[in-house]
Amino acid sequence: MADQAAEIEATVIKVIEENLSPKVKVTTSTRFKEDLKADELEVYEVIYNLEQKLNTTIPESEANEVETVGDLVKLIQSRPGR
């Protein structure tokens, strides 16, 4: 299970780096708005790309609660089949 968690975290960080080209090191404590300067649309693009890559769905109501990379990792880990 720990391997799967690490794999999800690595995938999330990779997709963020590919989509947002951040100027800071991305960790689980990185905040989307404050640290990555990502607007709502950019965050949704990251989430959409992760849904496609990981074959999962994230309800919009839950996606709205995501503030940090760690929040997104935990949200994906909580999805059925993870």
MIBA-380558 format. One record per residue: residue in three letters; chain; x, y, z of N, C-alpha, C in turn. Coordinates in Angstrom, 1 decimal. Layout:
N
<ALA, A, <X, Y, Z>, <X, Y, Z>, <X, Y, Z>>
...
# end
This chain:
82
<MET, A, <0.8, -1.2, 0.0>, <0.0, 0.0, 0.0>, <0.9, 1.3, 0.0>>
<ALA, A, <2.0, 1.2, 0.7>, <2.9, 2.4, 0.8>, <3.5, 2.6, -0.6>>
<ASP, A, <3.8, 1.6, -1.3>, <4.3, 1.7, -2.7>, <3.3, 2.4, -3.6>>
<GLN, A, <2.0, 2.0, -3.5>, <1.0, 2.6, -4.3>, <0.8, 4.1, -3.9>>
<ALA, A, <0.9, 4.4, -2.6>, <0.8, 5.8, -2.2>, <1.9, 6.7, -2.8>>
<ALA, A, <3.1, 6.1, -2.7>, <4.3, 6.8, -3.3>, <4.1, 7.0, -4.8>>
<GLU, A, <3.6, 6.0, -5.4>, <3.4, 6.0, -6.9>, <2.4, 7.1, -7.3>>
<ILE, A, <1.3, 7.2, -6.5>, <0.3, 8.2, -6.7>, <0.9, 9.6, -6.5>>
<GLU, A, <1.6, 9.7, -5.4>, <2.2, 11.0, -5.2>, <3.2, 11.4, -6.3>>
<ALA, A, <4.0, 10.5, -6.8>, <4.9, 10.8, -7.8>, <4.2, 11.2, -9.1>>
<THR, A, <3.1, 10.5, -9.4>, <2.3, 10.8, -10.6>, <1.7, 12.2, -10.5>>
<VAL, A, <1.1, 12.5, -9.3>, <0.5, 13.8, -9.1>, <1.6, 14.9, -9.4>>
<ILE, A, <2.7, 14.8, -8.8>, <3.8, 15.8, -8.9>, <4.2, 15.9, -10.4>>
<LYS, A, <4.4, 14.8, -11.0>, <4.8, 14.8, -12.4>, <3.8, 15.5, -13.3>>
<VAL, A, <2.5, 15.3, -13.1>, <1.4, 15.9, -13.9>, <1.4, 17.4, -13.6>>
<ILE, A, <1.6, 17.8, -12.3>, <1.7, 19.2, -12.0>, <2.8, 19.9, -12.7>>
<GLU, A, <4.0, 19.2, -12.7>, <5.2, 19.8, -13.3>, <5.0, 19.9, -14.8>>
<GLU, A, <4.3, 19.0, -15.4>, <4.1, 19.0, -16.9>, <3.1, 20.1, -17.2>>
<ASN, A, <2.1, 20.3, -16.4>, <1.0, 21.2, -16.7>, <1.3, 22.7, -16.3>>
<LEU, A, <2.0, 22.8, -15.2>, <2.1, 24.2, -14.6>, <3.5, 24.7, -14.7>>
<SER, A, <4.5, 23.9, -15.1>, <5.9, 24.4, -15.2>, <6.2, 25.3, -14.0>>
<PRO, A, <6.1, 24.7, -12.8>, <6.4, 25.5, -11.5>, <7.8, 26.0, -11.4>>
<LYS, A, <7.9, 27.1, -10.7>, <9.2, 27.7, -10.5>, <9.7, 27.3, -9.1>>
<VAL, A, <8.9, 26.5, -8.4>, <9.3, 26.0, -7.1>, <9.3, 24.5, -7.1>>
<LYS, A, <10.0, 23.9, -6.1>, <10.0, 22.5, -6.0>, <8.6, 22.0, -5.5>>
<VAL, A, <8.0, 21.1, -6.2>, <6.6, 20.6, -5.8>, <6.7, 19.5, -4.8>>
<THR, A, <6.1, 19.7, -3.6>, <6.0, 18.7, -2.6>, <4.5, 18.6, -2.2>>
<THR, A, <4.3, 17.7, -1.2>, <2.9, 17.5, -0.8>, <2.4, 18.8, -0.1>>
<SER, A, <3.2, 19.6, 0.4>, <2.8, 20.8, 1.2>, <2.7, 22.0, 0.3>>
<THR, A, <3.0, 21.9, -1.0>, <2.9, 23.0, -2.0>, <1.5, 23.4, -2.2>>
<ARG, A, <1.2, 24.6, -2.1>, <-0.2, 25.2, -2.3>, <-0.4, 25.6, -3.7>>
<PHE, A, <-1.5, 25.2, -4.3>, <-1.7, 25.5, -5.7>, <-1.8, 27.0, -6.0>>
<LYS, A, <-2.6, 27.7, -5.3>, <-2.8, 29.2, -5.5>, <-1.6, 30.0, -5.1>>
<GLU, A, <-1.1, 29.8, -3.8>, <-0.1, 30.7, -3.3>, <1.3, 30.3, -3.8>>
<ASP, A, <1.6, 29.0, -3.9>, <3.0, 28.7, -4.3>, <3.2, 28.5, -5.8>>
<LEU, A, <2.2, 27.9, -6.4>, <2.2, 27.6, -7.8>, <1.6, 28.7, -8.7>>
<LYS, A, <0.9, 29.6, -8.0>, <0.2, 30.7, -8.8>, <-0.7, 30.2, -9.8>>
<ALA, A, <-1.4, 29.0, -9.5>, <-2.3, 28.4, -10.4>, <-3.7, 28.9, -10.1>>
<ASP, A, <-4.4, 29.3, -11.2>, <-5.8, 29.7, -11.0>, <-6.7, 28.4, -11.0>>
<GLU, A, <-8.0, 28.7, -10.8>, <-8.9, 27.5, -10.7>, <-8.9, 26.7, -12.0>>
<LEU, A, <-8.9, 27.3, -13.1>, <-8.9, 26.5, -14.4>, <-7.6, 25.6, -14.5>>
<GLU, A, <-6.5, 26.1, -14.1>, <-5.3, 25.3, -14.2>, <-5.3, 24.2, -13.2>>
<VAL, A, <-5.9, 24.4, -12.0>, <-6.1, 23.3, -11.1>, <-7.0, 22.2, -11.7>>
<TYR, A, <-8.1, 22.6, -12.3>, <-9.0, 21.7, -12.9>, <-8.3, 20.9, -14.0>>
<GLU, A, <-7.5, 21.6, -14.8>, <-6.7, 20.9, -15.9>, <-5.8, 19.8, -15.3>>
<VAL, A, <-5.2, 20.1, -14.2>, <-4.3, 19.1, -13.5>, <-5.2, 17.9, -13.1>>
<ILE, A, <-6.3, 18.2, -12.5>, <-7.2, 17.2, -12.0>, <-7.7, 16.3, -13.1>>
<TYR, A, <-8.1, 17.0, -14.2>, <-8.6, 16.3, -15.4>, <-7.5, 15.3, -15.9>>
<ASN, A, <-6.3, 15.8, -16.1>, <-5.2, 15.0, -16.6>, <-4.9, 13.8, -15.7>>
<LEU, A, <-5.0, 14.0, -14.4>, <-4.8, 12.9, -13.4>, <-6.0, 11.9, -13.5>>
<GLU, A, <-7.2, 12.4, -13.7>, <-8.3, 11.5, -13.9>, <-8.1, 10.6, -15.1>>
<GLN, A, <-7.6, 11.1, -16.2>, <-7.3, 10.4, -17.4>, <-6.2, 9.4, -17.2>>
<LYS, A, <-5.1, 9.9, -16.6>, <-3.9, 9.1, -16.4>, <-4.1, 7.9, -15.4>>
<LEU, A, <-4.9, 8.2, -14.3>, <-5.1, 7.2, -13.3>, <-6.4, 6.5, -13.4>>
<ASN, A, <-7.2, 6.8, -14.5>, <-8.5, 6.1, -14.7>, <-9.4, 6.2, -13.5>>
<THR, A, <-9.6, 7.4, -13.0>, <-10.5, 7.6, -11.9>, <-11.3, 8.9, -12.1>>
<THR, A, <-12.3, 9.1, -11.2>, <-13.0, 10.4, -11.3>, <-13.0, 11.1, -10.0>>
<ILE, A, <-13.0, 12.4, -10.0>, <-13.0, 13.2, -8.8>, <-14.1, 14.1, -8.9>>
<PRO, A, <-15.1, 14.0, -8.0>, <-16.3, 14.9, -8.1>, <-15.9, 16.4, -7.9>>
<GLU, A, <-16.5, 17.2, -8.6>, <-16.2, 18.7, -8.6>, <-16.3, 19.2, -7.2>>
<SER, A, <-17.3, 18.7, -6.4>, <-17.4, 19.2, -5.0>, <-16.2, 18.9, -4.2>>
<GLU, A, <-15.6, 17.8, -4.4>, <-14.4, 17.4, -3.7>, <-13.1, 18.1, -4.3>>
<ALA, A, <-13.1, 18.3, -5.6>, <-12.0, 19.0, -6.2>, <-11.9, 20.5, -5.7>>
<ASN, A, <-13.1, 21.1, -5.4>, <-13.1, 22.4, -4.9>, <-12.4, 22.6, -3.6>>
<GLU, A, <-12.3, 21.5, -2.9>, <-11.6, 21.6, -1.5>, <-10.1, 21.5, -1.6>>
<VAL, A, <-9.6, 21.2, -2.7>, <-8.1, 20.9, -2.9>, <-7.4, 22.3, -2.8>>
<GLU, A, <-6.5, 22.3, -1.8>, <-5.6, 23.5, -1.6>, <-4.1, 23.2, -1.8>>
<THR, A, <-3.7, 22.0, -1.4>, <-2.3, 21.6, -1.6>, <-2.2, 20.4, -2.4>>
<VAL, A, <-1.0, 20.1, -2.8>, <-0.7, 18.9, -3.6>, <-1.0, 17.7, -2.7>>
<GLY, A, <-0.7, 17.8, -1.4>, <-1.1, 16.7, -0.5>, <-2.6, 16.4, -0.4>>
<ASP, A, <-3.4, 17.5, -0.5>, <-4.8, 17.3, -0.5>, <-5.2, 16.5, -1.7>>
<LEU, A, <-4.7, 16.8, -2.9>, <-5.0, 16.1, -4.1>, <-4.6, 14.7, -4.0>>
<VAL, A, <-3.4, 14.4, -3.5>, <-2.9, 13.0, -3.4>, <-3.9, 12.2, -2.5>>
<LYS, A, <-4.2, 12.8, -1.3>, <-5.1, 12.1, -0.4>, <-6.5, 11.8, -1.1>>
<LEU, A, <-7.0, 12.8, -1.8>, <-8.2, 12.7, -2.5>, <-8.2, 11.5, -3.5>>
<ILE, A, <-7.1, 11.4, -4.3>, <-7.0, 10.3, -5.3>, <-6.9, 9.0, -4.5>>
<GLN, A, <-6.1, 9.0, -3.5>, <-6.0, 7.7, -2.7>, <-7.3, 7.2, -2.1>>
<SER, A, <-8.2, 8.2, -1.8>, <-9.5, 7.8, -1.2>, <-10.5, 7.3, -2.2>>
<ARG, A, <-10.2, 7.4, -3.5>, <-11.2, 7.0, -4.6>, <-11.3, 5.5, -4.6>>
<PRO, A, <-12.4, 5.0, -4.9>, <-12.6, 3.5, -5.0>, <-11.6, 2.9, -6.0>>
<GLY, A, <-11.1, 1.8, -5.6>, <-10.1, 1.1, -6.5>, <-8.7, 1.5, -6.2>>
<ARG, A, <-8.5, 2.3, -5.3>, <-7.1, 2.8, -5.0>, <-6.6, 2.0, -3.8>>
# end
